[in-house]
Amino acid sequence: MNRRSWLACCAGLTLTLALAGCNPDAPHFNSVDVTGADFGKDFHLTDPDGNPRSLADFRGKVVMLFFGFTQCPDVCPTTLARAVRIRKLLGSEGDRLQVLFVTVDPERDTPEILREYTHAFDPSFIGLYGDAAATKKAADEFRVFYRKVPTGSSYTMDHTAMSYVIDPQGRLRLAVRHEERAQDVAEDIRTLLKTSS
């Protein structure tokens, strides 16, 4: 994705985020309400056990979806650590939250590495991967930007730091900013669980 396409994507996402909050009857959320957005409908990726996965597999649960990579130095581990805290704050309802971590670096993030990485945070967290085409398709569907950045003899990945929350019916509902507090996100998820039951 070139810079112009990326800026257009950001502008489109900003407009979507602004319009999504215009319904006065909608529940209040701390995160950005993207209910009714025309993106983030589904993905088709693979879990570390080799099983094909899509959003339909997680119906009945709230899904928190994040795109990152296991060698990420700060954004990814802090996002997953926040997800651990959110799950604890939900108490008995924590079992109704499914955290999914999609790698944007399938070249290095093998199924074994993904499993070890996500399970280090919480055994219930699931890492997902695809080949280059499937990764791009999933990222584009959720308007996630990523790119490889050379660093000497290796490389790192730039990527969107936003997480998404999908309700138990499989509908994209929230965009969670990286700086959002765990308490506020847990409150949002409780609202979704209450209004979806």
C-alpha beads as a LAMMPS data file, in Angstrom:
LAMMPS data file: protein, C-alpha beads

197 atoms
196 bonds

1 atom types
1 bond types

-500.0 500.0 xlo xhi
-500.0 500.0 ylo yhi
-500.0 500.0 zlo zhi

Masses

1 110.0

Atoms # bond

1 1 1 0.000 0.000 0.000
2 1 1 1.563 3.317 -1.020
3 1 1 1.388 6.481 1.081
4 1 1 -1.513 7.978 -0.886
5 1 1 -3.582 4.775 -0.523
6 1 1 -2.751 4.619 3.169
7 1 1 -3.841 8.250 3.713
8 1 1 -7.075 7.596 1.814
9 1 1 -7.686 4.519 3.960
10 1 1 -7.110 6.576 7.135
11 1 1 -9.474 9.283 5.909
12 1 1 -12.149 6.691 5.171
13 1 1 -11.715 5.076 8.590
14 1 1 -11.883 8.488 10.302
15 1 1 -15.153 9.299 8.531
16 1 1 -16.578 5.886 9.413
17 1 1 -15.588 6.339 13.058
18 1 1 -17.146 9.814 13.163
19 1 1 -20.448 8.718 11.608
20 1 1 -20.768 5.568 13.689
21 1 1 -21.345 7.545 16.873
22 1 1 -24.349 9.544 15.576
23 1 1 -27.159 7.261 16.837
24 1 1 -28.519 8.726 20.114
25 1 1 -30.127 5.375 21.084
26 1 1 -26.852 3.445 20.794
27 1 1 -25.138 2.313 24.006
28 1 1 -22.263 4.474 25.217
29 1 1 -18.766 3.069 24.752
30 1 1 -15.362 4.298 25.914
31 1 1 -13.759 2.904 22.740
32 1 1 -14.686 4.185 19.291
33 1 1 -18.100 2.861 18.241
34 1 1 -17.892 1.570 14.654
35 1 1 -21.241 -0.234 14.656
36 1 1 -22.520 -0.522 11.091
37 1 1 -19.073 -0.061 9.515
38 1 1 -18.733 -1.446 5.988
39 1 1 -15.485 -3.278 6.774
40 1 1 -14.270 -5.930 9.203
41 1 1 -16.827 -8.536 8.129
42 1 1 -14.661 -11.666 8.273
43 1 1 -11.250 -13.267 7.821
44 1 1 -9.986 -16.655 6.643
45 1 1 -6.774 -17.614 8.416
46 1 1 -5.199 -20.630 10.131
47 1 1 -4.574 -21.377 13.800
48 1 1 -1.334 -22.981 15.115
49 1 1 -2.944 -26.446 14.967
50 1 1 -3.546 -26.044 11.237
51 1 1 -7.298 -25.463 11.536
52 1 1 -8.909 -22.933 9.176
53 1 1 -10.544 -20.136 11.171
54 1 1 -13.098 -17.418 10.492
55 1 1 -15.283 -15.191 12.675
56 1 1 -18.077 -17.786 12.544
57 1 1 -15.957 -20.053 14.773
58 1 1 -16.293 -17.582 17.641
59 1 1 -20.030 -16.806 17.565
60 1 1 -21.413 -16.377 21.055
61 1 1 -18.213 -14.724 22.294
62 1 1 -16.902 -11.202 22.112
63 1 1 -13.771 -11.249 19.974
64 1 1 -10.862 -8.870 20.463
65 1 1 -8.785 -8.882 17.271
66 1 1 -5.292 -7.442 16.970
67 1 1 -2.770 -7.508 14.115
68 1 1 0.910 -7.573 15.088
69 1 1 4.043 -9.734 15.139
70 1 1 5.904 -11.691 17.777
71 1 1 9.164 -9.720 17.543
72 1 1 7.312 -6.448 18.154
73 1 1 9.192 -4.604 20.924
74 1 1 6.374 -2.666 22.594
75 1 1 2.909 -2.225 21.022
76 1 1 2.090 -5.940 20.685
77 1 1 3.174 -7.116 24.150
78 1 1 1.472 -4.166 25.863
79 1 1 -1.726 -4.784 23.863
80 1 1 -1.784 -8.467 24.803
81 1 1 -0.915 -7.682 28.426
82 1 1 -3.874 -5.280 28.476
83 1 1 -6.075 -8.075 27.056
84 1 1 -4.980 -10.304 29.968
85 1 1 -6.023 -7.563 32.394
86 1 1 -9.354 -7.071 30.600
87 1 1 -10.110 -10.785 30.848
88 1 1 -9.384 -10.734 34.587
89 1 1 -11.519 -7.633 35.103
90 1 1 -14.440 -9.411 33.433
91 1 1 -14.366 -12.078 36.126
92 1 1 -16.616 -15.021 35.284
93 1 1 -17.551 -13.321 32.007
94 1 1 -13.893 -13.476 30.933
95 1 1 -14.574 -16.880 29.387
96 1 1 -16.838 -15.110 26.891
97 1 1 -13.923 -13.050 25.529
98 1 1 -11.771 -14.554 22.771
99 1 1 -8.514 -12.751 22.012
100 1 1 -7.137 -13.310 18.502
101 1 1 -3.643 -12.219 17.471
102 1 1 -3.088 -12.094 13.687
103 1 1 0.533 -12.003 12.603
104 1 1 1.563 -9.554 9.905
105 1 1 4.932 -11.349 9.754
106 1 1 4.097 -14.919 8.661
107 1 1 7.622 -15.223 7.244
108 1 1 9.032 -15.474 10.784
109 1 1 5.979 -16.223 12.918
110 1 1 5.646 -19.972 12.482
111 1 1 2.676 -21.786 14.059
112 1 1 4.906 -22.974 16.906
113 1 1 6.207 -19.471 17.611
114 1 1 2.685 -18.028 17.471
115 1 1 1.360 -20.616 19.934
116 1 1 4.236 -20.073 22.354
117 1 1 3.892 -16.285 22.114
118 1 1 0.135 -16.058 22.684
119 1 1 0.092 -18.747 25.383
120 1 1 2.783 -16.839 27.299
121 1 1 0.082 -14.207 27.883
122 1 1 -2.951 -16.485 28.257
123 1 1 -3.521 -20.089 27.132
124 1 1 -6.926 -19.089 25.710
125 1 1 -5.433 -16.539 23.291
126 1 1 -5.191 -17.779 19.698
127 1 1 -2.563 -16.770 17.150
128 1 1 -3.641 -16.745 13.502
129 1 1 -1.607 -16.681 10.318
130 1 1 -1.892 -16.945 6.564
131 1 1 0.358 -16.792 3.547
132 1 1 1.231 -13.354 2.179
133 1 1 -2.010 -13.117 0.166
134 1 1 -4.277 -14.248 3.018
135 1 1 -2.524 -11.901 5.454
136 1 1 -3.011 -8.957 3.106
137 1 1 -6.650 -9.839 2.492
138 1 1 -7.414 -10.020 6.227
139 1 1 -5.524 -6.793 6.960
140 1 1 -7.259 -4.971 4.116
141 1 1 -10.660 -6.198 5.330
142 1 1 -9.975 -4.649 8.742
143 1 1 -8.207 -1.588 7.286
144 1 1 -4.967 -2.498 8.996
145 1 1 -1.746 -1.059 7.631
146 1 1 1.533 -2.977 7.822
147 1 1 4.863 -2.940 6.039
148 1 1 8.294 -4.459 6.336
149 1 1 11.019 -2.015 7.392
150 1 1 14.673 -3.049 6.864
151 1 1 16.900 -2.761 9.951
152 1 1 20.507 -3.589 9.085
153 1 1 20.682 -7.280 8.234
154 1 1 17.113 -7.943 9.425
155 1 1 13.777 -6.134 9.439
156 1 1 10.932 -5.014 11.654
157 1 1 7.268 -4.359 10.891
158 1 1 5.313 -1.122 11.044
159 1 1 1.629 -1.795 11.690
160 1 1 -1.626 -0.323 12.926
161 1 1 -1.839 -0.289 16.730
162 1 1 -5.665 -0.420 16.869
163 1 1 -7.549 -3.456 18.209
164 1 1 -11.054 -4.354 17.084
165 1 1 -13.922 -5.786 19.105
166 1 1 -16.557 -7.978 17.459
167 1 1 -19.812 -8.780 19.253
168 1 1 -21.206 -12.298 19.881
169 1 1 -23.194 -12.104 16.630
170 1 1 -19.997 -11.577 14.633
171 1 1 -20.487 -7.842 13.970
172 1 1 -17.655 -5.338 14.198
173 1 1 -18.555 -2.924 16.998
174 1 1 -15.510 -1.164 18.450
175 1 1 -12.107 0.185 17.507
176 1 1 -9.900 0.243 20.590
177 1 1 -7.087 2.772 20.697
178 1 1 -3.712 1.556 21.921
179 1 1 -3.806 3.963 24.877
180 1 1 -7.289 2.856 26.029
181 1 1 -7.343 1.668 29.661
182 1 1 -8.139 -1.963 30.434
183 1 1 -10.937 -0.904 32.804
184 1 1 -12.656 1.099 30.070
185 1 1 -12.420 -1.714 27.518
186 1 1 -13.728 -4.244 30.056
187 1 1 -16.694 -1.954 30.664
188 1 1 -17.339 -1.798 26.908
189 1 1 -17.207 -5.588 26.620
190 1 1 -19.658 -5.981 29.526
191 1 1 -22.016 -3.653 27.657
192 1 1 -21.712 -5.737 24.514
193 1 1 -22.311 -8.972 26.417
194 1 1 -25.362 -7.477 28.125
195 1 1 -26.913 -6.022 24.961
196 1 1 -26.182 -9.163 22.932
197 1 1 -27.660 -11.728 25.337

Bonds

1 1 1 2
2 1 2 3
3 1 3 4
4 1 4 5
5 1 5 6
6 1 6 7
7 1 7 8
8 1 8 9
9 1 9 10
10 1 10 11
11 1 11 12
12 1 12 13
13 1 13 14
14 1 14 15
15 1 15 16
16 1 16 17
17 1 17 18
18 1 18 19
19 1 19 20
20 1 20 21
21 1 21 22
22 1 22 23
23 1 23 24
24 1 24 25
25 1 25 26
26 1 26 27
27 1 27 28
28 1 28 29
29 1 29 30
30 1 30 31
31 1 31 32
32 1 32 33
33 1 33 34
34 1 34 35
35 1 35 36
36 1 36 37
37 1 37 38
38 1 38 39
39 1 39 40
40 1 40 41
41 1 41 42
42 1 42 43
43 1 43 44
44 1 44 45
45 1 45 46
46 1 46 47
47 1 47 48
48 1 48 49
49 1 49 50
50 1 50 51
51 1 51 52
52 1 52 53
53 1 53 54
54 1 54 55
55 1 55 56
56 1 56 57
57 1 57 58
58 1 58 59
59 1 59 60
60 1 60 61
61 1 61 62
62 1 62 63
63 1 63 64
64 1 64 65
65 1 65 66
66 1 66 67
67 1 67 68
68 1 68 69
69 1 69 70
70 1 70 71
71 1 71 72
72 1 72 73
73 1 73 74
74 1 74 75
75 1 75 76
76 1 76 77
77 1 77 78
78 1 78 79
79 1 79 80
80 1 80 81
81 1 81 82
82 1 82 83
83 1 83 84
84 1 84 85
85 1 85 86
86 1 86 87
87 1 87 88
88 1 88 89
89 1 89 90
90 1 90 91
91 1 91 92
92 1 92 93
93 1 93 94
94 1 94 95
95 1 95 96
96 1 96 97
97 1 97 98
98 1 98 99
99 1 99 100
100 1 100 101
101 1 101 102
102 1 102 103
103 1 103 104
104 1 104 105
105 1 105 106
106 1 106 107
107 1 107 108
108 1 108 109
109 1 109 110
110 1 110 111
111 1 111 112
112 1 112 113
113 1 113 114
114 1 114 115
115 1 115 116
116 1 116 117
117 1 117 118
118 1 118 119
119 1 119 120
120 1 120 121
121 1 121 122
122 1 122 123
123 1 123 124
124 1 124 125
125 1 125 126
126 1 126 127
127 1 127 128
128 1 128 129
129 1 129 130
130 1 130 131
131 1 131 132
132 1 132 133
133 1 133 134
134 1 134 135
135 1 135 136
136 1 136 137
137 1 137 138
138 1 138 139
139 1 139 140
140 1 140 141
141 1 141 142
142 1 142 143
143 1 143 144
144 1 144 145
145 1 145 146
146 1 146 147
147 1 147 148
148 1 148 149
149 1 149 150
150 1 150 151
151 1 151 152
152 1 152 153
153 1 153 154
154 1 154 155
155 1 155 156
156 1 156 157
157 1 157 158
158 1 158 159
159 1 159 160
160 1 160 161
161 1 161 162
162 1 162 163
163 1 163 164
164 1 164 165
165 1 165 166
166 1 166 167
167 1 167 168
168 1 168 169
169 1 169 170
170 1 170 171
171 1 171 172
172 1 172 173
173 1 173 174
174 1 174 175
175 1 175 176
176 1 176 177
177 1 177 178
178 1 178 179
179 1 179 180
180 1 180 181
181 1 181 182
182 1 182 183
183 1 183 184
184 1 184 185
185 1 185 186
186 1 186 187
187 1 187 188
188 1 188 189
189 1 189 190
190 1 190 191
191 1 191 192
192 1 192 193
193 1 193 194
194 1 194 195
195 1 195 196
196 1 196 197
